[in-house]
Amino acid sequence: MTKEEILQAVRVCAKKLGRNPNLRELRRLGGVNETDLYRKVGNLKKALTAAGLKAGGSGFYASTSELLLDWAAAVRKLGKIPTVETYDREGHFSAQPFFDRFESWKKVGQAFRKFAVAEKIERQWEDVLKMIATREERLTIIGKGRGRRKCPLLMDRPVYGAPLLMPEMAHEPINEAGVLFAFGVLARRLGFVVKRWQAEFQDCVAVREMAK
C-alpha cells in the first residue's frame, strides 16, 4: 500500500467506528498491516495526525480529566454504569489506564464524582452523578446482605467452572491462569502462534498471518 492509501484507510476506519482505530481495527477494517504502516508512515500516532485526525484513544497517553470525561460520556450514552467490556466498546480509550490510575474499575465513579466537585461541573453531569450514587447505594446494600448470609461455596474445596467438555479442558476457566491455558489450547485452531508468555502485563504475545 502507498502512504496515501494507508492514510485513506485510516480515515475510512475512523468514520466507520466513530473514533480513531487501533492497530487491530486498522488491520481488520482497512487491510493495513503493521509492516506497511511503520515503513510508509512511521507509527499509528503519525498516521492519525497525517490523516487529519487527533492522535488520541487506545495506545496514547490521556490526561486523567480526558479519561474521566470520556467515561462519563459513556455512562450518559448507555444510561448506566458500564462494565469494563461495555466501556471497551463504547469508550475512546482502553480500560487499562483506568486500572493504572484508579486501581479498580469500581473506583472510577468515585474518582469522577471528586473530579466533578473539584471542577465545579456537577450540574453539567447531574444525571451521571445520580447514576453513580444509585449504584454505590445498591452495592452497599448488597455488601451488607452478603455479610449476613453464609457463603454458599465450600472454601476448603476446589471450585470448578461450568462444564466445557473439550478434550483438553473439562471445565470453563474461573481465573486468569485458566484463561491463559484456554488460549494456549485454542491458539492453533485460531491461527495464532504464541511468541512469549510473561507474568507482567501483557500476559501473552501472539501473532497470526493476515496476508502474504
C-alpha positions as CSV (number, residue, x, y, z in Angstrom):
1,M,0.0,0.0,0.0
2,T,1.1,3.5,-0.7
3,K,1.2,6.2,2.1
4,E,-1.9,7.9,0.8
5,E,-3.8,4.6,0.6
6,I,-2.9,3.9,4.2
7,L,-4.0,7.4,5.3
8,Q,-7.3,7.0,3.4
9,A,-7.8,3.6,5.1
10,V,-7.3,5.4,8.5
11,R,-9.9,8.0,7.6
12,V,-12.4,5.3,6.4
13,C,-11.9,3.2,9.6
14,A,-12.3,6.3,11.8
15,K,-15.6,7.2,10.0
16,K,-16.9,3.6,10.4
17,L,-16.0,3.4,14.1
18,G,-16.9,7.0,15.0
19,R,-13.4,7.2,16.7
20,N,-9.8,6.6,16.0
21,P,-9.0,3.0,15.1
22,N,-6.4,0.9,16.9
23,L,-3.9,-1.3,15.0
24,R,-6.1,-4.3,15.2
25,E,-9.1,-2.4,13.8
26,L,-7.0,-0.8,11.1
27,R,-5.8,-4.2,10.0
28,R,-9.2,-5.8,10.1
29,L,-11.3,-3.0,8.6
30,G,-8.7,-1.2,6.5
31,G,-6.4,-4.0,5.4
32,V,-3.4,-2.2,6.7
33,N,-0.7,-4.3,8.3
34,E,1.8,-3.0,10.8
35,T,4.8,-3.5,8.5
36,D,3.4,-1.2,5.8
37,L,2.2,1.3,8.4
38,Y,5.6,1.6,10.1
39,R,7.6,1.6,6.8
40,K,5.4,4.2,5.0
41,V,4.2,6.4,7.8
42,G,6.1,5.7,11.0
43,N,3.5,4.6,13.6
44,L,-0.2,4.9,14.3
45,K,0.1,8.3,16.0
46,K,1.8,9.8,13.0
47,A,-0.7,8.1,10.7
48,L,-3.6,9.6,12.6
49,T,-2.0,13.1,12.5
50,A,-1.2,12.8,8.8
51,A,-4.8,11.7,8.1
52,G,-6.1,14.9,9.8
53,L,-7.3,13.2,13.0
54,K,-6.4,14.0,16.6
55,A,-4.0,11.4,17.9
56,G,-5.8,10.1,20.9
57,G,-7.5,7.0,22.2
58,S,-6.2,3.4,22.6
59,G,-2.5,3.3,22.8
60,F,-2.0,7.0,23.6
61,Y,-1.5,8.9,26.8
62,A,-4.6,10.7,28.0
63,S,-4.9,13.1,31.0
64,T,-7.0,12.0,33.9
65,S,-9.6,14.6,33.1
66,E,-9.9,13.2,29.5
67,L,-10.3,9.6,30.8
68,L,-13.0,10.6,33.4
69,L,-15.0,12.8,31.0
70,D,-14.9,10.0,28.3
71,W,-16.1,7.5,30.9
72,A,-18.9,9.9,32.0
73,A,-19.9,10.3,28.3
74,A,-20.2,6.5,28.0
75,V,-22.3,6.4,31.2
76,R,-24.7,9.0,29.7
77,K,-24.9,7.3,26.4
78,L,-25.6,3.9,27.9
79,G,-27.9,5.2,30.7
80,K,-26.0,3.1,33.2
81,I,-22.5,2.5,34.7
82,P,-20.6,0.5,32.1
83,T,-18.7,-2.7,32.8
84,V,-15.1,-3.0,31.5
85,E,-16.3,-4.9,28.4
86,T,-19.0,-2.3,27.7
87,Y,-16.7,0.6,28.0
88,D,-14.2,-1.1,25.7
89,R,-16.9,-1.0,23.0
90,E,-18.3,2.5,23.7
91,G,-15.3,4.5,25.0
92,H,-12.5,6.1,23.2
93,F,-9.8,4.7,25.5
94,S,-8.9,1.2,26.7
95,A,-9.7,0.2,30.2
96,Q,-6.0,-0.2,31.2
97,P,-5.3,3.5,32.0
98,F,-8.3,3.4,34.4
99,F,-6.7,0.5,36.3
100,D,-3.3,2.2,36.3
101,R,-4.7,5.3,37.9
102,F,-7.6,4.2,40.0
103,E,-6.6,0.6,40.9
104,S,-10.1,-0.8,40.5
105,W,-12.9,-0.3,38.0
106,K,-15.3,0.3,40.9
107,K,-13.4,3.3,42.0
108,V,-13.8,5.2,38.6
109,G,-17.2,6.5,39.7
110,Q,-15.8,7.8,42.9
111,A,-13.0,9.5,41.1
112,F,-15.4,11.1,38.7
113,R,-17.5,12.5,41.5
114,K,-14.5,14.1,43.2
115,F,-13.3,15.4,39.8
116,A,-16.8,16.9,39.1
117,V,-16.8,18.7,42.5
118,A,-13.3,20.0,42.1
119,E,-14.0,21.3,38.6
120,K,-17.5,22.6,39.6
121,I,-19.3,20.7,36.8
122,E,-21.8,18.9,39.0
123,R,-24.8,20.5,37.3
124,Q,-23.5,19.6,33.8
125,W,-23.1,15.9,34.8
126,E,-26.0,15.7,37.2
127,D,-27.5,12.6,35.5
128,V,-24.2,10.7,35.6
129,L,-23.6,11.6,39.3
130,K,-27.1,10.4,40.1
131,M,-26.3,7.0,38.4
132,I,-23.1,6.8,40.4
133,A,-24.8,7.4,43.7
134,T,-27.6,4.9,42.9
135,R,-25.0,2.2,42.0
136,E,-22.9,2.9,45.1
137,E,-26.0,2.7,47.3
138,R,-27.0,-0.6,45.7
139,L,-23.5,-2.1,46.2
140,T,-23.6,-1.0,49.8
141,I,-27.0,-2.8,50.3
142,I,-25.6,-5.9,48.6
143,G,-22.5,-5.8,50.7
144,K,-24.5,-5.7,53.9
145,G,-26.7,-8.5,52.8
146,R,-23.7,-10.7,52.0
147,G,-22.3,-10.0,55.4
148,R,-25.4,-11.6,56.9
149,R,-25.5,-14.6,54.6
150,K,-23.3,-17.6,54.7
151,C,-21.2,-18.0,51.6
152,P,-22.6,-20.9,49.5
153,L,-19.1,-22.0,48.4
154,L,-17.1,-24.6,50.5
155,M,-13.9,-22.5,50.8
156,D,-11.8,-25.6,51.7
157,R,-12.6,-27.3,48.4
158,P,-11.7,-26.6,44.8
159,V,-14.2,-24.7,42.6
160,Y,-14.9,-25.6,39.0
161,G,-16.3,-23.7,36.1
162,A,-19.3,-24.8,34.0
163,P,-18.7,-28.0,32.0
164,L,-16.8,-27.3,28.8
165,L,-16.5,-30.9,27.6
166,M,-13.4,-30.2,25.5
167,P,-10.7,-32.9,25.2
168,E,-8.1,-30.6,26.8
169,M,-10.4,-28.8,29.3
170,A,-13.3,-30.3,31.3
171,H,-14.5,-27.0,32.7
172,E,-14.6,-23.3,31.8
173,P,-11.7,-21.3,33.4
174,I,-12.5,-19.4,36.6
175,N,-9.3,-17.4,36.9
176,E,-6.6,-15.8,34.8
177,A,-4.4,-18.8,34.7
178,G,-7.3,-20.8,33.3
179,V,-7.9,-18.2,30.6
180,L,-4.3,-18.3,29.5
181,F,-4.4,-22.1,29.3
182,A,-7.6,-22.0,27.3
183,F,-6.0,-19.6,24.8
184,G,-3.0,-21.9,24.6
185,V,-5.4,-24.8,23.8
186,L,-7.2,-22.9,21.1
187,A,-4.3,-20.9,19.7
188,R,-3.6,-23.3,16.8
189,R,-7.2,-23.6,15.8
190,L,-7.5,-19.8,15.8
191,G,-4.3,-19.5,13.7
192,F,-2.1,-17.9,16.3
193,V,1.5,-18.6,17.2
194,V,2.5,-17.7,20.7
195,K,5.8,-15.8,20.9
196,R,6.0,-15.2,24.6
197,W,4.3,-15.7,27.9
198,Q,5.2,-13.4,30.9
199,A,4.0,-12.7,34.4
200,E,3.5,-9.0,33.9
201,F,1.2,-7.1,31.6
202,Q,0.8,-8.1,28.8
203,D,0.5,-11.8,29.7
204,C,0.9,-13.2,26.2
205,V,2.2,-12.0,22.9
206,A,0.8,-14.0,19.9
207,V,0.7,-13.4,16.2
208,R,-1.1,-14.7,13.2
209,E,-0.6,-14.0,9.5
210,M,-3.2,-11.7,8.0
211,A,-1.9,-11.6,4.4
212,K,1.1,-12.8,2.4
